[in-house]
Amino acid sequence: MEGVAERTTKRKQILEKKKVVDGLIRAASSLKNPLAPFSEFLNYNLQGLCLSLEGGHGAKLSRSLKQYVLNLVKQNMQQHYGDEWPKEEKVKCRDMVAPEARYIFVYEVPTLVSSTEKRLMPTNEHKNDVVGFVHYRFITEEELPVLYVYELQLEPRIQGKGLGKFLMQLLELIARKNCMAAIVLTVQKANLSAMFFYTSKLGYCISSMSPSRVDPLVGLRKNYEILCKSFDQEAKNKFE
């Protein structure tokens, strides 16, 4: 039988660990600009695209950005949710302006063609319209700190040009910089291209938290999978 002293020690260890995890989440969430350490990732100039990246906070979105976010999510995702979309749309409307929501916005940059380098070069003009975004948060899952990707949405005309992979690589850097144990995200089963992108191209796996692994019978009734990429052994043991 476990003694009182042993139970007390274990409880102290659990509380200490929780304190550390909570501290990591608070520290990461309090950053004014999580992109600041990654200045080399703030521009994307490949495959005919010339783009710039900026951070954002859910509680500080302008009216036009709120509408853009919702419109792009609807454009890209309504088909994958099917009859569930009206309910899901309300959830996303609430989630996108939450104080803990963090964003990476992708903007087009006015360009000219360099005669010497034979490629698009940014001009000094102001950036153009937003063409995509990432919504992510620093949260606790299974008693560990994780970066949870809520949305990665790009306009169709800029998809398939390496930008999605670029953004996920940036998120991994942000997660590691802030001592997150893993990246976690949810993918609709009907979104086959996204499932292939994350699992086959980026090495994500179906998490042990996903309904299909918690209970296969329940999983059959759910329209989504939870995917993850772990950064340490404890996270692998819990999430994979």
C-alpha positions as CSV (number, residue, x, y, z in Angstrom):
1,M,0.0,0.0,0.0
2,E,1.2,3.5,-0.8
3,G,2.0,5.4,2.4
4,V,0.8,8.9,3.3
5,A,4.3,10.3,2.8
6,E,4.5,8.9,-0.7
7,R,1.1,10.2,-1.7
8,T,2.0,13.6,-0.3
9,T,5.3,13.6,-2.3
10,K,3.5,12.6,-5.5
11,R,0.9,15.3,-5.0
12,K,3.7,17.9,-4.5
13,Q,5.4,16.7,-7.7
14,I,2.1,17.0,-9.6
15,L,1.4,20.5,-8.3
16,E,5.0,21.6,-9.1
17,K,4.8,20.3,-12.6
18,K,1.4,22.0,-13.1
19,K,3.0,25.3,-11.9
20,V,5.8,25.0,-14.4
21,V,3.4,24.2,-17.3
22,D,1.1,27.0,-16.3
23,G,4.0,29.4,-16.2
24,L,5.2,28.3,-19.7
25,I,1.7,28.9,-21.1
26,R,1.4,32.3,-19.4
27,A,4.9,33.4,-20.7
28,A,4.2,32.3,-24.2
29,S,0.7,33.9,-24.3
30,S,2.0,37.2,-22.9
31,L,4.4,37.7,-25.7
32,K,3.4,40.8,-27.7
33,N,4.9,39.4,-30.9
34,P,5.9,35.6,-31.0
35,L,7.3,36.2,-34.5
36,A,9.9,38.7,-33.3
37,P,12.8,36.1,-32.9
38,F,12.2,34.8,-36.5
39,S,12.7,37.9,-38.7
40,E,14.1,35.7,-41.5
41,F,10.6,34.0,-41.7
42,L,8.7,37.2,-42.2
43,N,9.0,37.2,-46.0
44,Y,8.2,34.5,-48.5
45,N,9.5,35.0,-52.1
46,L,9.2,31.7,-53.9
47,Q,7.2,30.1,-56.8
48,G,5.9,33.4,-58.0
49,L,4.8,34.6,-54.6
50,C,6.0,37.7,-52.8
51,L,4.5,37.8,-49.3
52,S,5.0,39.2,-45.9
53,L,4.0,37.9,-42.5
54,E,2.6,39.8,-39.5
55,G,1.4,38.6,-36.1
56,G,-2.0,39.4,-34.6
57,H,-4.2,38.9,-31.5
58,G,-7.7,37.7,-31.4
59,A,-8.9,40.4,-29.1
60,K,-7.4,43.1,-31.4
61,L,-8.6,42.2,-34.8
62,S,-10.1,44.9,-36.9
63,R,-13.6,44.5,-38.3
64,S,-12.3,43.9,-41.8
65,L,-9.8,41.2,-40.6
66,K,-12.6,39.5,-38.6
67,Q,-14.8,39.3,-41.7
68,Y,-11.9,38.1,-43.8
69,V,-11.0,35.3,-41.4
70,L,-14.6,34.1,-41.3
71,N,-15.1,34.4,-45.1
72,L,-11.9,32.4,-45.9
73,V,-12.7,29.7,-43.4
74,K,-16.1,29.3,-44.8
75,Q,-14.8,29.3,-48.4
76,N,-12.3,26.6,-47.7
77,M,-14.0,24.5,-45.0
78,Q,-17.8,24.5,-45.5
79,Q,-17.7,21.6,-48.0
80,H,-15.7,19.5,-45.5
81,Y,-18.1,20.1,-42.6
82,G,-21.3,19.5,-44.6
83,D,-24.4,19.7,-42.5
84,E,-22.4,20.5,-39.4
85,W,-21.2,23.8,-40.9
86,P,-23.9,26.2,-39.4
87,K,-23.1,25.0,-35.9
88,E,-19.4,25.0,-36.5
89,E,-19.5,28.5,-38.0
90,K,-20.9,29.9,-34.8
91,V,-18.1,28.2,-32.8
92,K,-15.4,29.6,-35.1
93,C,-16.9,33.1,-34.9
94,R,-16.5,32.9,-31.1
95,D,-13.0,31.3,-31.2
96,M,-11.5,33.7,-33.7
97,V,-11.8,36.7,-31.3
98,A,-10.8,35.0,-28.1
99,P,-8.1,36.8,-26.1
100,E,-5.9,33.8,-26.2
101,A,-6.1,33.5,-30.0
102,R,-2.8,34.3,-31.9
103,Y,-2.5,34.9,-35.6
104,I,0.0,34.9,-38.4
105,F,-1.4,37.0,-41.3
106,V,0.0,36.6,-44.8
107,Y,0.0,39.7,-47.0
108,E,0.8,40.2,-50.7
109,V,3.6,42.6,-51.3
110,P,3.8,44.8,-54.4
111,T,6.6,43.6,-56.7
112,L,8.7,44.4,-59.7
113,V,10.7,42.0,-61.8
114,S,14.5,42.2,-61.2
115,S,16.4,42.3,-64.4
116,T,19.6,41.1,-62.7
117,E,18.2,38.4,-60.4
118,K,15.3,37.3,-62.8
119,R,12.8,37.1,-60.0
120,L,10.1,39.2,-58.2
121,M,11.5,41.8,-55.9
122,P,9.4,43.7,-53.2
123,T,9.0,47.4,-53.7
124,N,8.8,50.0,-51.0
125,E,5.1,50.4,-51.4
126,H,2.7,49.4,-48.6
127,K,1.6,45.8,-48.5
128,N,-1.4,44.7,-50.4
129,D,-4.4,42.6,-49.2
130,V,-4.2,39.7,-46.8
131,V,-4.3,36.3,-48.6
132,G,-4.2,33.8,-45.7
133,F,-3.7,33.3,-42.0
134,V,-2.9,30.9,-39.2
135,H,-4.8,30.9,-35.9
136,Y,-3.0,29.2,-33.1
137,R,-2.9,29.1,-29.3
138,F,-0.7,28.1,-26.4
139,I,-2.7,25.7,-24.3
140,T,-2.4,22.7,-22.0
141,E,-3.2,19.2,-23.2
142,E,-2.7,16.1,-21.1
143,E,-1.0,18.2,-18.5
144,L,1.7,19.3,-21.1
145,P,2.1,22.7,-22.8
146,V,1.3,22.6,-26.5
147,L,0.9,24.9,-29.5
148,Y,-2.6,24.1,-30.9
149,V,-3.2,25.1,-34.5
150,Y,-6.9,26.1,-34.9
151,E,-6.7,27.1,-38.5
152,L,-4.3,27.3,-41.4
153,Q,-6.2,28.9,-44.3
154,L,-4.8,30.1,-47.6
155,E,-6.6,31.5,-50.6
156,P,-6.9,28.8,-53.3
157,R,-4.7,30.8,-55.8
158,I,-1.7,30.6,-53.4
159,Q,-2.1,27.0,-52.3
160,G,0.3,24.3,-53.5
161,K,3.3,26.6,-53.6
162,G,5.0,25.6,-50.4
163,L,3.6,28.3,-48.2
164,G,1.6,25.9,-46.0
165,K,4.8,23.9,-45.2
166,F,6.7,27.2,-44.6
167,L,4.1,28.3,-42.1
168,M,4.1,25.0,-40.3
169,Q,7.9,25.1,-40.0
170,L,7.6,28.6,-38.5
171,L,5.0,27.3,-36.0
172,E,7.3,24.5,-35.0
173,L,10.1,27.1,-34.4
174,I,7.7,29.2,-32.3
175,A,6.6,26.1,-30.3
176,R,10.2,25.0,-29.6
177,K,11.3,28.5,-28.7
178,N,8.5,28.7,-26.1
179,C,9.2,25.3,-24.6
180,M,6.0,23.7,-25.9
181,A,6.0,19.9,-25.8
182,A,4.1,19.4,-29.1
183,I,2.0,20.8,-31.8
184,V,-1.6,19.6,-32.0
185,L,-4.3,20.2,-34.6
186,T,-7.6,18.9,-35.8
187,V,-8.4,17.8,-39.4
188,Q,-11.7,16.9,-40.9
189,K,-11.7,13.4,-42.2
190,A,-13.3,14.6,-45.4
191,N,-10.4,17.0,-46.0
192,L,-8.2,14.4,-47.7
193,S,-5.7,16.9,-49.0
194,A,-5.1,18.3,-45.5
195,M,-4.8,14.9,-44.0
196,F,-2.2,13.9,-46.6
197,F,-0.3,17.2,-46.2
198,Y,0.1,16.8,-42.4
199,T,0.7,13.1,-42.2
200,S,2.7,12.4,-45.4
201,K,4.5,15.6,-46.0
202,L,5.1,17.0,-42.5
203,G,5.3,13.8,-40.4
204,Y,2.3,14.3,-38.1
205,C,0.5,11.3,-36.7
206,I,-3.0,10.5,-35.4
207,S,-2.8,11.3,-31.7
208,S,-3.8,9.0,-28.9
209,M,-6.3,11.7,-28.0
210,S,-8.1,11.3,-31.3
211,P,-11.5,9.7,-31.1
212,S,-10.5,6.9,-33.5
213,R,-7.8,5.8,-31.1
214,V,-9.6,6.5,-27.8
215,D,-12.5,4.3,-28.9
216,P,-12.7,3.0,-32.5
217,L,-16.5,2.7,-32.4
218,V,-16.9,6.3,-31.2
219,G,-14.2,7.3,-33.8
220,L,-16.3,6.0,-36.6
221,R,-19.1,8.5,-35.7
222,K,-16.7,11.5,-35.5
223,N,-15.8,13.5,-38.6
224,Y,-12.4,14.5,-37.5
225,E,-9.0,13.3,-36.3
226,I,-6.6,14.9,-33.9
227,L,-3.0,15.0,-35.2
228,C,0.2,15.8,-33.4
229,K,4.0,16.2,-33.6
230,S,5.9,15.7,-30.3
231,F,9.2,17.3,-29.4
232,D,10.2,15.2,-26.4
233,Q,9.7,11.7,-25.1
234,E,7.1,12.5,-22.5
235,A,5.0,14.1,-25.2
236,K,5.5,11.1,-27.4
237,N,4.3,8.8,-24.6
238,K,1.2,10.9,-24.0
239,F,0.2,12.1,-27.4
240,E,1.4,9.3,-29.8
